[in-house]
Amino acid sequence: MSELNLIFLISLPRSGSTLLQRMLATSPEIHTVSEPWLLLPLSSVLQNKYTLAMYNHQIAYEAISDFIQSLPNKHRDFYGALEKFILSLYFHASSKIDVKYFLDKTPRYYMIIDFLSDVFPSAKFIFLFRNPLEVLASILSSWMNNKFFLYRYYIDLSYGPHALAEGYAEMKERAIGVNYRDLVKLPNVELKKICSFLDIQYVSSMTDMFTHVQLNGRMGDKKGVNEYVNITTSSLEKWKGILNTNYRKMYAKRYINNLGDKTLSVFGTNKSEMLKEIASIRNIKQGSFMDFFYHTTSTIKRWILIDYYKKLIRFSKDKKSFFPYL
């Protein structure tokens, strides 16, 4: 177990991370599962905001911070113990003999890159970048039934690209950057680079044998796993057939302008190039009204947190759970 190390595959959702994960999982030196998400709640232990809990997380944060200050080496002791705990879980999850790495592919780890770096100083990072408009279009077509309803994914679209770009800039000494476009156009070239970075053996069959990799768990791209049996570049232009109403093109232009050249450059593109591509899309005549309706609804839903309040209402009706001594 002491020799097991970690690979963190960091990306936005719908970026081809499951494809890359499966290709790397063909190596006998790498084990992985679908998406653990394990470190997201654990990272919240040291966050004093954005976390709601019955036990009052703000008080817990203060108490835990005080406890950490009582340790001889303070945060280093805390992080060291947490590292051993996580590595032991990943070791037990691994079914391969003499596995060198456990690959953790959890897209929203872009939120906690600094935390991952602090807790796992020996871990290696693979940053996978995909054109943000391709990501947006893939979210709409794969998860939203092509409805412009982005409530659950605003954080991935607005905060995610900046966090990914900034995290990569900070982690370059321990990371390798991969562009999705390059991965599907020249998979063998990109895999050789990755294997060299990881110091594992490259095998050309990685681009074929990935179809035999079964990832346990409910998370991940189940649709893509079932639909795609080979690596294809057909997905690179699909976004133009999805972001093709007046409203979606208007949104796409604003989105690209908000991301800015600094972030877009890390994704292998720039504002000028993207705006030209958006302008070249041939509009369909219908759809903008429903796009406006769904987007407005999702924006309202985002800000007033309807789901959250519904849960609170349902919870408060259960008096025995909410007030156990009544």
Buried (B, 14 or more C-beta within 10 A) or exposed (E): EEEBBBBBBBBBBBBBBBBBBBBBBBBBBBBBBBBBBBBBEBBBBBEEEEBEEEEEBEEBBEEBBEEBEEEEEEBEEBBBEBBEEBBEEBBEBBEBEEBBBBBBBBBBBBBBBEBBBBBBEEBBBBBBBBBBBBBBBBBBBBBBEBBBBBBBBBEBBBEBBBBBBBBBEEBEEBBBBBBBBBBBEEBEEBBBBBBEBBEBEBBEEBBBBBBEBEBEEEBBBBEBBEEBEEBEEEBBEEBBEBBBBBBBBBBBBEBBEEBBBEBBEBBBBBBEEBBEBBEEBEEEEEBBEBBBBBBEBBBEBBEEEEEEEEEEEEEEEEEEEEEEEE
